């Protein structure tokens, strides 16, 4: 999920790609924000790059 967010995909795009409902994706993204501590999606992208999950 974090990889999909880091690639700039919207919730609807992630839902379609992973065969989930958009509500489920929103829940997962919300949980990522809570667990990892960033304040928004942009900072989730920073986390993904800093941890090496995604490369430029």
Residue pairs with C-beta under 8 A, 6 or more apart in sequence:
1 14
1 18
1 25
1 28
1 29
1 32
2 32
2 44
2 47
2 48
2 53
3 48
3 53
3 54
4 13
4 14
4 17
4 18
5 14
5 29
5 32
5 41
5 44
5 45
5 48
6 44
6 45
6 48
6 49
6 53
6 54
7 54
8 45
9 17
11 22
11 25
11 26
11 29
12 22
14 20
14 25
15 21
15 22
15 24
15 25
18 25
29 41
29 44
32 44
33 39
33 40
33 41
33 44
36 44
36 47
38 44
38 46
38 47
45 54
47 53
48 54
49 55
49 56
